[in-house]
Amino acid sequence: MKHVLFVCNHNAGRSQMAQAFFERHAPHDVRAQSAGSSPARQVWPEVVEAMREVGIDLSERKPTKLLREMQLQADWAVTMGCDDACPYVPTTVEAWSIPDPAGRPLDEVRAIRDGIEAHVRELVETKLDAIRSDRTAHQLRLAQMLPELAAELEPLHSAEDIRACADAILTRFDETPVRSYINTLALRQTRECLRKETCDALTVA
């Protein structure tokens, strides 16, 4: 399971539309999420109306603040028109230059909507192989785990074995749809495995 993160300032227009179109056009093994550095209180009404016209209901969606955990989860990220206001997302990132629909008349919002859908279609048609093969998020989670594991287990195991075990166990979670607790679970399982007489993960590796 791979995750694409769409980011804009308020998560009330562009990134919400991009997430919704990605959910419509992408295969089930690649999921979308969106967030903003300064989320608004609601999705812009003009955006809700424009998306309703193409059969997508955003009326119940709530803008979400971009958190560090989301950045670690993302295998691919798209920023939209927020320039320096967009936070750093430590994975493969592409930037789409798309105007903010906030406060614009419906005709202009429709044009922005159609442009976002065209970008999303192109992403799905041309980048899925790269998204599926990107290991950035996996390596970031592994790097986050290793210092704690080394402090606990290096007297018992070499750094190479600790890394190999953590890597193998973390890989077991690659197809997990929700990644919120992956590091916690992987840490626990790595500790348990390395404290056994024979670590199954190392044997398989």
HELIX and SHEET records of a PDB file:
HELIX    1   1 ARG A   14  HIS A   25  1                                  12    
HELIX    2   2 PRO A   45  ARG A   52  1                                   8    
HELIX    3   3 ARG A   68  GLN A   73  1                                   6    
HELIX    4   4 ASP A   83  ALA A   85  5                                   3    
HELIX    5   5 LEU A  106  SER A  133  1                                  28    
HELIX    6   6 THR A  136  LEU A  153  1                                  18    
HELIX    7   7 ALA A  159  THR A  171  1                                  13    
HELIX    8   8 ILE A  182  ARG A  195  1                                  14    
HELIX    9   9 ASP A  200  VAL A  204  1                                   5    
SHEET    1   A 4 VAL A  30  GLY A  36  0                                        
SHEET    2   A 4 LYS A   2  CYS A   8  1                                        
SHEET    3   A 4 TRP A  76  MET A  80  1                                        
SHEET    4   A 4 VAL A  93  TRP A  96  1                                        
END                                                                             
